Amino acid sequence: MLYFDHNATTPMDGRVLEAMLPYLKNVYGNPSSLYRFARIARTAIDTAREQLAALVDAEPGQIVFTSGGTEANAQALANAGDAGLFISAIEHPSVAENAKARQMPLTVLPVTTSGRLDPQCLEQFGFRAGDFVSLMLANNETGALQDVATVAEHLAGRGVILHTDAVQALGKISLSFRKLGVQLMSLSSHKIYGPKGCGALVRSRDFPLKTLIHGGSQEQGYRAGTENVAAIVGFGKAAELANSEFQQRNAGMRALRERLEQQLLAMPGVVIFARQTERLPNTLQFGIAGVKGEMLLMQLDRRDIAVSSGSACAASSPESSPVLAAMAVEPALAGSAIRISLGKDNTEQEVDQFVSVMKTLLAIH
């Protein structure tokens, strides 16, 4: 199979699985207990916290492990008080739906046709102390990167809480929580070749984080429930590998994306979304006039090629992508969208094979 859907999930790295196995089989002590067998599990969690903190330029005590990026986003938005709530028009459903569910005034910040929030547009909004703003760092569909640090500078000193969903950015671009200037940041394990069911929320040292799940003192009292030790160990190992192999992975995926982009642009009718803006090195979303994306996706699937049309969390929705709609992409073109998200183990031969199949399929239409 040709797997080109790494923004949806990644295969677990064999080295990650190897690190997890002892905590799935033999080291099963509850890390909240006091005897030595349990303290081994606690030490493993502490090590994972250090590994993840090193990847995102934070301190271990700022890391709160969760069940995934969705829970991290939900816990972040639980810190929105009674003041204004602001999200961008291109947020992941786990942010957008949680924001709508809070039943409080919600302002959606527009993006340009390139898929980026224009920091200058923030001048028209009268931000007040206590307002909560959520702006994703990298879009899961187009790969467009947001200038979160500049937004943080704009909001600095106003008492506004700024959260960024960095799930897609983790391991793909250089990421510094300290330099971003945000108060909260969401992460996920299975986007960086770690296990599913594990994520994290990073918080500023002085931020009074609200607890979403009560019932125990785990995770510094911010997230109750016995920790999934094996998954946390896996997340830590995946973070360590992403850190040590960052340059190699980044350069390899960028070269493959550029190779694919050049070949696609040589095909008639292909439009690459957000092409003129800075994007993730592994992500390319394109549309083809007169082609239905869902049908093309199914035809590719029959040829054992896995791609997506956008967010995996909204794949069952019959509606066009809200992200492309926010970018003012014409509905028919948006309906043809296919997203390619490359991984560290993809090859030039696989990219060329995909293009060859695409040419065959488009000749049928």
FENFENGI-V21446 format. One record per backbone hydrogen bond with DSSP energy under -0.5 kcal/mol. CO is the residue of the C=O (numbers start at 0). NH is the residue of the N-H. E is the energy in kcal/mol with one decimal. If there is no record, write none. Layout:
# FENFENGI-V21446
co->CO nh->NH e->E
co->CO nh->NH e->E
This chain:
# FENFENGI-V21446
co->0 nh->2 e->-0.7
co->1 nh->3 e->-0.7
co->1 nh->305 e->-3.0
co->3 nh->340 e->-2.3
co->4 nh->7 e->-1.2
co->4 nh->8 e->-1.5
co->12 nh->15 e->-0.8
co->12 nh->16 e->-2.0
co->13 nh->17 e->-2.1
co->14 nh->18 e->-1.5
co->15 nh->19 e->-1.7
co->16 nh->20 e->-2.0
co->17 nh->21 e->-0.5
co->19 nh->22 e->-1.6
co->19 nh->23 e->-0.7
co->20 nh->23 e->-1.4
co->20 nh->24 e->-1.5
co->21 nh->25 e->-1.3
co->21 nh->26 e->-3.4
co->25 nh->27 e->-1.5
co->28 nh->30 e->-0.5
co->29 nh->32 e->-2.3
co->34 nh->37 e->-0.7
co->34 nh->38 e->-2.0
co->35 nh->39 e->-1.6
co->36 nh->40 e->-0.8
co->37 nh->41 e->-2.0
co->38 nh->42 e->-2.5
co->39 nh->43 e->-1.8
co->40 nh->44 e->-1.9
co->41 nh->45 e->-2.3
co->42 nh->46 e->-2.3
co->43 nh->47 e->-2.1
co->44 nh->48 e->-2.3
co->45 nh->49 e->-1.8
co->46 nh->50 e->-2.3
co->47 nh->51 e->-2.5
co->48 nh->52 e->-2.3
co->49 nh->53 e->-2.0
co->50 nh->54 e->-1.3
co->51 nh->55 e->-1.6
co->52 nh->56 e->-0.6
co->52 nh->57 e->-2.2
co->55 nh->176 e->-3.5
co->56 nh->177 e->-1.2
co->58 nh->61 e->-2.4
co->59 nh->62 e->-1.8
co->61 nh->202 e->-2.0
co->62 nh->64 e->-0.5
co->63 nh->200 e->-2.7
co->65 nh->198 e->-2.0
co->67 nh->71 e->-2.0
co->68 nh->72 e->-2.5
co->69 nh->73 e->-2.3
co->70 nh->74 e->-2.9
co->71 nh->75 e->-2.2
co->72 nh->76 e->-2.5
co->73 nh->77 e->-1.2
co->75 nh->78 e->-1.8
co->76 nh->79 e->-1.9
co->78 nh->80 e->-0.6
co->83 nh->131 e->-2.7
co->84 nh->106 e->-2.7
co->85 nh->133 e->-2.5
co->86 nh->108 e->-3.2
co->87 nh->90 e->-1.1
co->91 nh->94 e->-2.0
co->91 nh->95 e->-2.5
co->92 nh->96 e->-2.9
co->92 nh->97 e->-0.5
co->94 nh->98 e->-2.4
co->95 nh->99 e->-2.1
co->96 nh->100 e->-1.9
co->97 nh->101 e->-0.6
co->98 nh->101 e->-0.9
co->99 nh->102 e->-1.3
co->104 nh->84 e->-1.2
co->106 nh->86 e->-2.1
co->106 nh->108 e->-0.6
co->108 nh->88 e->-2.0
co->111 nh->114 e->-2.0
co->115 nh->111 e->-2.8
co->116 nh->118 e->-0.8
co->117 nh->120 e->-2.2
co->118 nh->121 e->-1.3
co->119 nh->122 e->-1.5
co->120 nh->123 e->-1.3
co->121 nh->124 e->-1.5
co->123 nh->125 e->-0.5
co->124 nh->126 e->-1.7
co->127 nh->130 e->-2.1
co->129 nh->80 e->-0.6
co->130 nh->160 e->-2.9
co->131 nh->85 e->-3.1
co->132 nh->162 e->-3.1
co->133 nh->87 e->-1.2
co->136 nh->145 e->-2.5
co->138 nh->142 e->-1.0
co->142 nh->279 e->-1.7
co->143 nh->138 e->-2.5
co->145 nh->147 e->-2.0
co->146 nh->150 e->-1.7
co->147 nh->151 e->-2.6
co->148 nh->152 e->-2.0
co->149 nh->153 e->-2.1
co->150 nh->154 e->-2.0
co->151 nh->155 e->-1.1
co->154 nh->157 e->-1.9
co->154 nh->159 e->-0.6
co->158 nh->129 e->-2.7
co->160 nh->132 e->-3.1
co->160 nh->162 e->-0.5
co->161 nh->182 e->-2.5
co->161 nh->183 e->-1.6
co->162 nh->134 e->-2.5
co->163 nh->165 e->-1.0
co->163 nh->185 e->-2.0
co->164 nh->136 e->-2.0
co->164 nh->137 e->-0.7
co->165 nh->169 e->-1.9
co->168 nh->171 e->-2.2
co->168 nh->172 e->-1.8
co->175 nh->179 e->-1.8
co->176 nh->180 e->-1.1
co->176 nh->181 e->-0.5
co->182 nh->203 e->-2.1
co->183 nh->163 e->-2.0
co->184 nh->201 e->-3.1
co->185 nh->165 e->-1.5
co->186 nh->199 e->-1.6
co->188 nh->191 e->-2.1
co->188 nh->193 e->-1.5
co->189 nh->9 e->-1.9
co->192 nh->12 e->-2.2
co->197 nh->188 e->-2.6
co->198 nh->65 e->-2.3
co->199 nh->186 e->-2.4
co->200 nh->63 e->-2.1
co->201 nh->184 e->-1.9
co->203 nh->206 e->-1.7
co->206 nh->208 e->-2.0
co->211 nh->213 e->-0.5
co->212 nh->223 e->-2.3
co->216 nh->220 e->-0.8
co->217 nh->220 e->-1.2
co->217 nh->222 e->-1.4
co->218 nh->221 e->-2.3
co->221 nh->211 e->-0.8
co->221 nh->212 e->-0.5
co->226 nh->228 e->-1.6
co->227 nh->231 e->-2.5
co->228 nh->232 e->-2.7
co->229 nh->233 e->-2.3
co->230 nh->234 e->-2.5
co->231 nh->235 e->-2.5
co->232 nh->236 e->-2.4
co->233 nh->237 e->-2.7
co->234 nh->238 e->-2.3
co->235 nh->239 e->-2.4
co->236 nh->240 e->-2.4
co->237 nh->241 e->-2.4
co->238 nh->242 e->-2.1
co->239 nh->243 e->-2.3
co->240 nh->244 e->-2.2
co->242 nh->245 e->-0.9
co->244 nh->248 e->-2.6
co->245 nh->249 e->-2.9
co->246 nh->250 e->-2.4
co->247 nh->251 e->-2.1
co->248 nh->252 e->-2.6
co->249 nh->253 e->-2.2
co->250 nh->254 e->-2.1
co->251 nh->255 e->-1.9
co->252 nh->256 e->-2.6
co->253 nh->257 e->-2.4
co->254 nh->258 e->-2.0
co->255 nh->259 e->-2.5
co->256 nh->260 e->-2.9
co->257 nh->261 e->-2.3
co->258 nh->262 e->-1.6
co->259 nh->263 e->-2.4
co->260 nh->264 e->-2.5
co->261 nh->265 e->-0.7
co->263 nh->266 e->-1.9
co->266 nh->269 e->-1.4
co->268 nh->288 e->-1.4
co->270 nh->272 e->-0.6
co->270 nh->286 e->-2.7
co->271 nh->274 e->-1.0
co->273 nh->276 e->-1.4
co->277 nh->144 e->-2.6
co->279 nh->282 e->-1.0
co->281 nh->341 e->-2.8
co->283 nh->339 e->-3.4
co->284 nh->272 e->-2.5
co->285 nh->337 e->-2.7
co->286 nh->270 e->-2.9
co->287 nh->290 e->-2.0
co->290 nh->292 e->-0.6
co->291 nh->295 e->-2.3
co->292 nh->296 e->-2.7
co->293 nh->297 e->-2.0
co->294 nh->298 e->-2.2
co->295 nh->299 e->-2.3
co->296 nh->300 e->-2.2
co->297 nh->301 e->-2.0
co->298 nh->302 e->-0.7
co->299 nh->302 e->-0.7
co->299 nh->304 e->-2.0
co->300 nh->303 e->-2.1
co->303 nh->1 e->-2.5
co->304 nh->306 e->-0.7
co->305 nh->3 e->-2.5
co->307 nh->338 e->-4.3
co->310 nh->313 e->-1.5
co->311 nh->314 e->-1.0
co->313 nh->316 e->-1.7
co->320 nh->324 e->-2.1
co->321 nh->325 e->-2.3
co->322 nh->326 e->-1.1
co->323 nh->328 e->-2.5
co->324 nh->327 e->-1.7
co->329 nh->332 e->-0.7
co->329 nh->333 e->-2.6
co->330 nh->334 e->-2.2
co->332 nh->335 e->-1.4
co->333 nh->336 e->-1.6
co->334 nh->292 e->-2.1
co->334 nh->293 e->-0.5
co->337 nh->285 e->-2.6
co->337 nh->339 e->-0.5
co->338 nh->307 e->-1.7
co->338 nh->340 e->-0.5
co->339 nh->283 e->-2.5
co->339 nh->341 e->-0.5
co->340 nh->5 e->-2.4
co->342 nh->345 e->-1.3
co->346 nh->350 e->-1.9
co->347 nh->351 e->-2.7
co->348 nh->352 e->-2.1
co->349 nh->353 e->-2.3
co->350 nh->354 e->-2.2
co->351 nh->355 e->-2.2
co->352 nh->356 e->-2.3
co->353 nh->357 e->-2.5
co->354 nh->358 e->-2.4
co->355 nh->359 e->-1.7
co->356 nh->360 e->-2.6
co->357 nh->361 e->-2.7
co->358 nh->362 e->-1.3
co->359 nh->363 e->-0.8
co->360 nh->363 e->-0.8
co->360 nh->364 e->-0.8
